[in-house]
Amino acid sequence: MIQSIRLKNFMSWEEIELDLSPGINVICGVSDKGKSVFINAIEWVRTGRPLGFEFASDWIKKENKNGDLVLEGLCEVSIKLTEGIEITRAIGKGVNEYRISTLNDPLRAFNKQVPDEVTNVLNLSDINIQNQDNPYFIFAQSAPEIGRQLNQIASLSDIDTAFKNADSSIRALNSSIKQDETILEVAIKEAEDFSWLDNAEEQLIKVEKISGQLSAVRNEEHTLRMTQTKLVELNKKVNQFKSIDTIQKNINELTKTDKIIKDEQKEYNRLIDIEEKIIDINSKLIDSNLFDGVEKRIKGLINLQSDIIKIEKDNEVLIDMEERILQLEKEFTSVSIEYGKINTKYNKMIPDKCPLCENDWRKNEN
């Protein structure tokens, strides 16, 4: 059942969305205001006709340099069903396609052929569409035509065909039986002559065979009539679940696509692991090529470390000696100053001549 219709640049409507209520909907308004546009929109999606840009709004129609009519915009009709599925018919510059909300990719429209996916989901036929210029549905038709359309609606046409074939077979068998009965009557009249026995046996077998076929046909007819009511009820239920078949197909397609994606993901992860292993191997190769030089450098560093340790020890000894020399220099300076003071005092205390011999003390000292 249709839930809503959305138009964009379609005939007299630039953009509009019409929400429908369950059951019967009535669209009212003065003449030439775009009421019939919605029926034309449904027909355009259902049949793809008319071809070209006839239904496109005039404000997006332009002529190119060659005088050909082109569209500078997109003409769209979207039909949303109560099942939640949305079907969109779009035509424009470089665009001529159908879109179904349950499918990832659009469907291309070729000539007059509507994609089967659209027809199956929309599930509309000529019986479902009544234009304002058409004769009144049912009332303007003959009784046989009314019966044919009702049978088509209830899917009883196949059962009628089966009954016709069964009736035709019954008539043929009845005709054959009558012929055999006539032959049998003639044979009975000739009963006085026993020459008919051989032929009568063959005819009897034939009659029994035909009688068995007739009984089987009658049983088949009875079975068909008994199942007719059941088929009508089952057909109503099948019509309710047609959309489920489409959904199941979509689920199957999505399941296949999901499996392909998972397989591709596994392959991608495997390639990532291989790439990481290659990088690790290359790193190890580079390390292995530098191993010899590194070993020599390590030995040199060890020797250098030993030399540094010796130099540090010698340096510590020199530092100690330097500190001792500085300390001795400080002590020598202090002693020299003290000696100078004492010597000065001594020189002042000692007279120039010895008090005993009166000789020059300084000379003797020298």
Kinemage of the C-alpha trace (Angstrom):
@kinemage 1
@onewidth
@group {chain A} dominant
@subgroup {mainchain}
@vectorlist {calphas} color= white
{ca met a 1} P 0.000 0.000 0.000
{ca ile a 2} L 1.248 3.496 -0.874
{ca gln a 3} L 2.060 5.649 2.177
{ca ser a 4} L 3.287 8.858 0.538
{ca ile a 5} L 4.186 10.396 -2.852
{ca arg a 6} L 6.905 13.024 -3.295
{ca leu a 7} L 7.294 15.088 -6.503
{ca lys a 8} L 10.178 17.294 -7.603
{ca asn a 9} L 10.092 19.303 -10.864
{ca phe a 10} L 7.241 17.075 -12.056
{ca met a 11} L 4.626 18.696 -14.331
{ca ser a 12} L 3.058 21.679 -12.475
{ca trp a 13} L 4.718 20.924 -9.124
{ca glu a 14} L 8.169 22.208 -8.249
{ca glu a 15} L 8.316 20.192 -5.025
{ca ile a 16} L 5.559 18.632 -2.899
{ca glu a 17} L 4.996 15.571 -0.693
{ca leu a 18} L 1.547 14.012 -0.238
{ca asp a 19} L 0.956 11.721 2.774
{ca leu a 20} L -1.865 9.206 2.339
{ca ser a 21} L -4.044 7.681 5.033
{ca pro a 22} L -4.916 3.958 5.207
{ca gly a 23} L -8.045 3.168 3.210
{ca ile a 24} L -9.710 5.647 0.833
{ca asn a 25} L -8.152 9.076 0.189
{ca val a 26} L -9.941 11.965 -1.549
{ca ile a 27} L -8.019 14.813 -3.208
{ca cys a 28} L -10.273 17.853 -3.707
{ca gly a 29} L -9.693 21.157 -5.503
{ca val a 30} L -10.648 23.319 -8.454
{ca ser a 31} L -9.840 22.247 -11.992
{ca asp a 32} L -6.339 22.446 -13.438
{ca lys a 33} L -4.554 22.676 -10.068
{ca gly a 34} L -2.528 19.458 -10.278
{ca lys a 35} L -4.751 16.810 -8.668
{ca ser a 36} L -4.337 14.287 -11.502
{ca val a 37} L -0.565 14.806 -11.417
{ca phe a 38} L -0.268 12.245 -8.601
{ca ile a 39} L -1.962 9.504 -10.706
{ca asn a 40} L 0.335 10.406 -13.628
{ca ala a 41} L 3.334 10.212 -11.283
{ca ile a 42} L 2.386 6.691 -10.132
{ca glu a 43} L 1.913 5.593 -13.759
{ca trp a 44} L 5.265 7.119 -14.743
{ca val a 45} L 7.046 5.077 -12.069
{ca arg a 46} L 5.025 1.915 -12.821
{ca thr a 47} L 5.295 1.907 -16.653
{ca gly a 48} L 8.120 4.327 -17.477
{ca arg a 49} L 5.825 6.105 -19.948
{ca pro a 50} L 5.813 8.541 -21.592
{ca leu a 51} L 9.452 8.476 -22.653
{ca gly a 52} L 11.518 11.618 -22.849
{ca phe a 53} L 10.952 14.794 -20.857
{ca glu a 54} L 7.172 15.193 -21.213
{ca phe a 55} L 6.483 15.074 -17.467
{ca ala a 56} L 9.412 17.354 -16.528
{ca ser a 57} L 8.506 20.861 -15.336
{ca asp a 58} L 8.925 23.658 -17.876
{ca trp a 59} L 11.309 25.631 -15.650
{ca ile a 60} L 14.028 22.963 -15.963
{ca lys a 61} L 13.576 22.428 -19.731
{ca lys a 62} L 16.119 24.248 -21.914
{ca glu a 63} L 17.275 24.137 -25.537
{ca asn a 64} L 20.955 23.584 -26.276
{ca lys a 65} L 22.938 25.065 -29.173
{ca asn a 66} L 21.619 22.365 -31.510
{ca gly a 67} L 18.009 23.158 -30.612
{ca asp a 68} L 17.582 19.873 -28.688
{ca leu a 69} L 15.566 19.832 -25.482
{ca val a 70} L 17.650 19.165 -22.360
{ca leu a 71} L 17.019 19.336 -18.621
{ca glu a 72} L 18.924 21.671 -16.330
{ca gly a 73} L 17.783 19.938 -13.196
{ca leu a 74} L 16.372 16.646 -11.945
{ca cys a 75} L 12.786 15.412 -12.369
{ca glu a 76} L 11.921 12.937 -9.600
{ca val a 77} L 8.968 10.950 -8.289
{ca ser a 78} L 9.345 8.979 -5.031
{ca ile a 79} L 6.733 6.492 -3.814
{ca lys a 80} L 7.028 5.255 -0.228
{ca leu a 81} L 5.188 2.042 0.674
{ca thr a 82} L 3.777 1.105 4.080
{ca glu a 83} L 6.420 -1.652 4.262
{ca gly a 84} L 9.038 1.112 4.559
{ca ile a 85} L 10.458 0.621 1.036
{ca glu a 86} L 10.884 3.745 -1.126
{ca ile a 87} L 11.018 3.672 -4.961
{ca thr a 88} L 12.329 6.716 -6.864
{ca arg a 89} L 12.167 7.410 -10.614
{ca ala a 90} L 14.629 10.118 -11.716
{ca ile a 91} L 15.490 11.662 -15.068
{ca gly a 92} L 17.778 14.571 -15.888
{ca lys a 93} L 21.070 15.476 -17.528
{ca gly a 94} L 22.959 12.175 -17.743
{ca val a 95} L 20.472 10.535 -15.338
{ca asn a 96} L 17.768 8.004 -16.243
{ca glu a 97} L 17.355 5.554 -13.404
{ca tyr a 98} L 15.293 3.913 -10.686
{ca arg a 99} L 16.354 3.782 -7.030
{ca ile a 100} L 15.073 1.360 -4.396
{ca ser a 101} L 15.869 2.105 -0.753
{ca thr a 102} L 16.739 -1.561 -0.090
{ca leu a 103} L 19.369 -1.616 -2.871
{ca asn a 104} L 22.748 0.108 -2.748
{ca asp a 105} L 23.089 0.845 -6.478
{ca pro a 106} L 20.574 2.538 -8.786
{ca leu a 107} L 18.876 0.606 -11.605
{ca arg a 108} L 19.289 1.901 -15.151
{ca ala a 109} L 16.118 2.480 -17.215
{ca phe a 110} L 16.355 1.237 -20.822
{ca asn a 111} L 13.730 2.259 -23.395
{ca lys a 112} L 10.265 1.200 -22.172
{ca gln a 113} L 11.458 -1.643 -19.963
{ca val a 114} L 10.881 -1.110 -16.224
{ca pro a 115} L 13.322 -3.146 -14.064
{ca asp a 116} L 11.777 -6.297 -12.607
{ca glu a 117} L 12.909 -5.267 -9.122
{ca val a 118} L 10.699 -2.161 -9.341
{ca thr a 119} L 7.692 -4.077 -10.726
{ca asn a 120} L 7.935 -6.768 -8.031
{ca val a 121} L 8.207 -4.301 -5.134
{ca leu a 122} L 5.519 -1.879 -6.421
{ca asn a 123} L 3.100 -4.776 -7.214
{ca leu a 124} L 0.640 -2.673 -9.244
{ca ser a 125} L -1.190 -3.620 -12.468
{ca asp a 126} L -3.625 -1.946 -14.854
{ca ile a 127} L -6.514 -2.986 -12.569
{ca asn a 128} L -5.071 -0.863 -9.729
{ca ile a 129} L -4.972 2.381 -11.763
{ca gln a 130} L -8.127 4.320 -12.755
{ca asn a 131} L -7.593 7.562 -14.684
{ca gln a 132} L -10.264 10.241 -14.774
{ca asp a 133} L -10.745 9.798 -18.553
{ca asn a 134} L -11.250 6.009 -18.272
{ca pro a 135} L -14.771 4.438 -18.123
{ca tyr a 136} L -16.001 3.671 -14.642
{ca phe a 137} L -14.364 0.552 -13.325
{ca ile a 138} L -16.611 -2.566 -13.462
{ca phe a 139} L -19.842 -0.566 -14.149
{ca ala a 140} L -19.025 0.258 -17.788
{ca gln a 141} L -17.852 -3.272 -18.693
{ca ser a 142} L -19.611 -6.378 -19.932
{ca ala a 143} L -20.397 -9.288 -17.647
{ca pro a 144} L -17.720 -11.584 -19.160
{ca glu a 145} L -15.112 -8.823 -18.842
{ca ile a 146} L -16.128 -8.189 -15.235
{ca gly a 147} L -15.790 -11.905 -14.519
{ca arg a 148} L -12.387 -12.024 -16.216
{ca gln a 149} L -11.054 -9.106 -14.181
{ca leu a 150} L -12.442 -10.468 -10.916
{ca asn a 151} L -10.840 -13.826 -11.692
{ca gln a 152} L -7.574 -12.034 -12.407
{ca ile a 153} L -7.782 -10.151 -9.107
{ca ala a 154} L -8.458 -13.373 -7.170
{ca ser a 155} L -5.933 -15.353 -9.284
{ca leu a 156} L -8.662 -17.778 -10.366
{ca ser a 157} L -7.820 -17.683 -14.071
{ca asp a 158} L -5.423 -20.634 -13.717
{ca ile a 159} L -8.139 -22.690 -12.009
{ca asp a 160} L -10.649 -21.793 -14.757
{ca thr a 161} L -8.141 -22.942 -17.370
{ca ala a 162} L -7.679 -26.227 -15.514
{ca phe a 163} L -11.461 -26.725 -15.358
{ca lys a 164} L -11.807 -25.979 -19.077
{ca asn a 165} L -9.127 -28.535 -19.893
{ca ala a 166} L -10.815 -31.070 -17.605
{ca asp a 167} L -14.238 -30.430 -19.185
{ca ser a 168} L -12.713 -30.779 -22.650
{ca ser a 169} L -11.190 -34.132 -21.672
{ca ile a 170} L -14.504 -35.302 -20.186
{ca arg a 171} L -16.356 -34.361 -23.371
{ca ala a 172} L -13.818 -36.210 -25.496
{ca leu a 173} L -14.093 -39.294 -23.273
{ca asn a 174} L -17.899 -39.176 -23.291
{ca ser a 175} L -17.867 -39.010 -27.081
{ca ser a 176} L -15.499 -41.967 -27.198
{ca ile a 177} L -17.726 -43.888 -24.777
{ca lys a 178} L -20.790 -43.227 -26.896
{ca gln a 179} L -19.001 -44.512 -29.976
{ca asp a 180} L -17.910 -47.602 -28.074
{ca glu a 181} L -21.444 -48.106 -26.757
{ca thr a 182} L -22.788 -47.936 -30.323
{ca ile a 183} L -20.235 -50.498 -31.404
{ca leu a 184} L -21.201 -52.639 -28.425
{ca glu a 185} L -24.904 -52.449 -29.354
{ca val a 186} L -24.120 -53.585 -32.874
{ca ala a 187} L -22.051 -56.418 -31.470
{ca ile a 188} L -24.909 -57.520 -29.211
{ca lys a 189} L -27.279 -57.626 -32.158
{ca glu a 190} L -24.851 -59.927 -33.869
{ca ala a 191} L -24.788 -62.160 -30.798
{ca glu a 192} L -26.476 -64.960 -32.761
{ca asp a 193} L -23.255 -65.378 -34.639
{ca phe a 194} L -20.426 -66.317 -32.279
{ca ser a 195} L -17.825 -64.836 -34.592
{ca trp a 196} L -18.033 -61.576 -32.665
{ca leu a 197} L -16.339 -63.018 -29.527
{ca asp a 198} L -12.734 -62.152 -30.412
{ca asn a 199} L -13.632 -58.600 -31.408
{ca ala a 200} L -15.919 -58.157 -28.381
{ca glu a 201} L -13.121 -58.995 -25.956
{ca glu a 202} L -10.916 -56.284 -27.426
{ca gln a 203} L -13.801 -53.809 -27.364
{ca leu a 204} L -14.588 -54.710 -23.744
{ca ile a 205} L -10.990 -54.080 -22.681
{ca lys a 206} L -11.100 -50.747 -24.486
{ca val a 207} L -14.371 -49.775 -22.812
{ca glu a 208} L -13.042 -50.715 -19.395
{ca lys a 209} L -9.916 -48.643 -20.035
{ca ile a 210} L -11.987 -45.643 -21.112
{ca ser a 211} L -14.279 -46.066 -18.112
{ca gly a 212} L -11.249 -46.050 -15.838
{ca gln a 213} L -9.960 -42.855 -17.495
{ca leu a 214} L -13.391 -41.259 -17.149
{ca ser a 215} L -13.491 -42.155 -13.460
{ca ala a 216} L -10.002 -40.688 -12.961
{ca val a 217} L -11.016 -37.466 -14.747
{ca arg a 218} L -14.148 -37.175 -12.622
{ca asn a 219} L -12.105 -37.707 -9.474
{ca glu a 220} L -9.654 -35.044 -10.670
{ca glu a 221} L -12.535 -32.652 -11.351
{ca his a 222} L -13.931 -33.269 -7.869
{ca thr a 223} L -10.492 -32.648 -6.326
{ca leu a 224} L -10.075 -29.397 -8.280
{ca arg a 225} L -13.446 -28.129 -7.151
{ca met a 226} L -12.691 -29.049 -3.548
{ca thr a 227} L -9.335 -27.200 -3.634
{ca gln a 228} L -10.743 -24.134 -5.387
{ca thr a 229} L -11.899 -22.560 -2.129
{ca lys a 230} L -8.592 -23.380 -0.460
{ca leu a 231} L -6.668 -21.827 -3.343
{ca val a 232} L -8.656 -18.589 -3.058
{ca glu a 233} L -7.833 -18.319 0.642
{ca leu a 234} L -4.187 -19.224 0.093
{ca asn a 235} L -3.928 -16.666 -2.710
{ca lys a 236} L -5.092 -13.912 -0.350
{ca lys a 237} L -2.389 -14.898 2.124
{ca val a 238} L 0.252 -15.105 -0.629
{ca asn a 239} L -0.597 -11.546 -1.742
{ca gln a 240} L 0.037 -10.365 1.808
{ca phe a 241} L 3.497 -11.943 1.849
{ca lys a 242} L 4.745 -10.890 -1.606
{ca ser a 243} L 6.830 -8.142 -0.084
{ca ile a 244} L 8.456 -10.717 2.228
{ca asp a 245} L 9.796 -12.587 -0.825
{ca thr a 246} L 11.432 -9.381 -2.027
{ca ile a 247} L 12.858 -8.684 1.429
{ca gln a 248} L 14.193 -12.248 1.607
{ca lys a 249} L 15.918 -11.803 -1.762
{ca asn a 250} L 17.477 -8.577 -0.512
{ca ile a 251} L 18.613 -10.323 2.688
{ca asn a 252} L 20.185 -13.107 0.617
{ca glu a 253} L 22.022 -10.538 -1.514
{ca leu a 254} L 23.207 -8.688 1.603
{ca thr a 255} L 24.379 -11.990 3.134
{ca lys a 256} L 26.411 -12.771 0.016
{ca thr a 257} L 27.873 -9.240 0.003
{ca asp a 258} L 28.744 -9.514 3.717
{ca lys a 259} L 30.540 -12.833 3.089
{ca ile a 260} L 32.538 -11.267 0.241
{ca ile a 261} L 33.505 -8.312 2.484
{ca lys a 262} L 34.602 -10.664 5.292
{ca asp a 263} L 36.687 -12.724 2.857
{ca glu a 264} L 38.306 -9.537 1.510
{ca gln a 265} L 38.989 -8.385 5.098
{ca lys a 266} L 40.667 -11.705 5.937
{ca glu a 267} L 42.837 -11.422 2.818
{ca tyr a 268} L 43.705 -7.821 3.720
{ca asn a 269} L 44.701 -8.834 7.282
{ca arg a 270} L 46.828 -11.670 5.901
{ca leu a 271} L 48.650 -9.232 3.585
{ca ile a 272} L 49.230 -6.852 6.537
{ca asp a 273} L 50.797 -9.727 8.539
{ca ile a 274} L 53.039 -10.646 5.592
{ca glu a 275} L 54.103 -7.009 5.184
{ca glu a 276} L 55.017 -6.768 8.899
{ca lys a 277} L 57.056 -9.980 8.655
{ca ile a 278} L 58.908 -8.612 5.598
{ca ile a 279} L 59.742 -5.387 7.478
{ca asp a 280} L 60.991 -7.409 10.462
{ca ile a 281} L 63.155 -9.621 8.218
{ca asn a 282} L 64.628 -6.567 6.451
{ca ser a 283} L 65.463 -5.039 9.825
{ca lys a 284} L 67.215 -8.238 10.913
{ca leu a 285} L 69.160 -8.357 7.627
{ca ile a 286} L 70.347 -4.787 8.136
{ca asp a 287} L 71.385 -5.583 11.726
{ca ser a 288} L 73.242 -8.732 10.601
{ca asn a 289} L 75.181 -6.750 7.933
{ca leu a 290} L 76.441 -4.278 10.576
{ca phe a 291} L 77.312 -6.912 13.197
{ca asp a 292} L 81.032 -7.255 12.282
{ca gly a 293} L 81.668 -3.512 12.401
{ca val a 294} L 79.738 -3.176 15.662
{ca glu a 295} L 81.842 -5.934 17.293
{ca lys a 296} L 85.086 -4.132 16.353
{ca arg a 297} L 83.676 -0.861 17.649
{ca ile a 298} L 82.693 -2.511 20.937
{ca lys a 299} L 86.242 -3.883 21.411
{ca gly a 300} L 87.668 -0.443 20.650
{ca leu a 301} L 85.269 1.151 23.144
{ca ile a 302} L 86.316 -1.392 25.803
{ca asn a 303} L 90.025 -0.569 25.242
{ca leu a 304} L 89.233 3.134 25.230
{ca gln a 305} L 87.330 2.723 28.488
{ca ser a 306} L 90.404 1.036 30.059
{ca asp a 307} L 92.629 3.929 28.918
{ca ile a 308} L 90.142 6.428 30.286
{ca ile a 309} L 90.102 4.647 33.641
{ca lys a 310} L 93.955 4.766 33.796
{ca ile a 311} L 94.007 8.417 32.807
{ca glu a 312} L 91.359 9.183 35.432
{ca lys a 313} L 93.481 7.419 38.092
{ca asp a 314} L 96.664 9.321 37.005
{ca asn a 315} L 94.657 12.514 36.941
{ca glu a 316} L 93.471 11.899 40.508
{ca val a 317} L 97.111 11.338 41.611
{ca leu a 318} L 98.169 14.581 39.889
{ca ile a 319} L 95.273 16.428 41.493
{ca asp a 320} L 96.363 15.143 44.919
{ca met a 321} L 99.968 16.149 44.231
{ca glu a 322} L 98.828 19.568 43.012
{ca glu a 323} L 96.772 20.040 46.155
{ca arg a 324} L 99.746 19.000 48.331
{ca ile a 325} L 102.092 21.400 46.455
{ca leu a 326} L 99.606 24.234 46.904
{ca gln a 327} L 99.327 23.384 50.575
{ca leu a 328} L 103.160 23.284 50.911
{ca glu a 329} L 103.419 26.605 49.050
{ca lys a 330} L 100.956 28.128 51.486
{ca glu a 331} L 102.907 26.686 54.421
{ca phe a 332} L 106.274 27.844 52.939
{ca thr a 333} L 104.924 31.341 52.450
{ca ser a 334} L 103.653 31.409 56.026
{ca val a 335} L 107.003 30.084 57.386
{ca ser a 336} L 108.950 32.561 55.228
{ca ile a 337} L 106.946 35.476 56.618
{ca glu a 338} L 107.378 34.224 60.190
{ca tyr a 339} L 111.100 33.699 59.559
{ca gly a 340} L 111.401 37.227 58.240
{ca lys a 341} L 109.756 38.612 61.375
{ca ile a 342} L 111.928 36.548 63.695
{ca asn a 343} L 115.085 37.459 61.741
{ca thr a 344} L 114.211 41.114 61.966
{ca lys a 345} L 113.731 40.850 65.687
{ca tyr a 346} L 116.989 38.877 65.984
{ca asn a 347} L 118.936 41.452 64.062
{ca lys a 348} L 117.575 44.157 66.307
{ca met a 349} L 118.472 42.219 69.442
{ca ile a 350} L 122.066 41.323 68.470
{ca pro a 351} L 124.549 44.210 68.796
{ca asp a 352} L 126.973 45.062 66.079
{ca lys a 353} L 130.036 44.175 68.338
{ca cys a 354} L 130.553 41.298 70.693
{ca pro a 355} L 130.447 42.495 74.283
{ca leu a 356} L 133.278 40.170 75.246
{ca cys a 357} L 135.811 40.639 72.492
{ca glu a 358} L 134.429 43.730 70.970
{ca asn a 359} L 134.883 42.251 67.528
{ca asp a 360} L 132.458 43.048 64.738
{ca trp a 361} L 129.605 40.578 65.248
{ca arg a 362} L 128.339 40.881 61.750
{ca lys a 363} L 131.645 39.937 60.201
{ca asn a 364} L 131.971 36.831 62.339
{ca glu a 365} L 128.426 35.956 61.435
{ca asn a 366} L 129.187 36.143 57.788
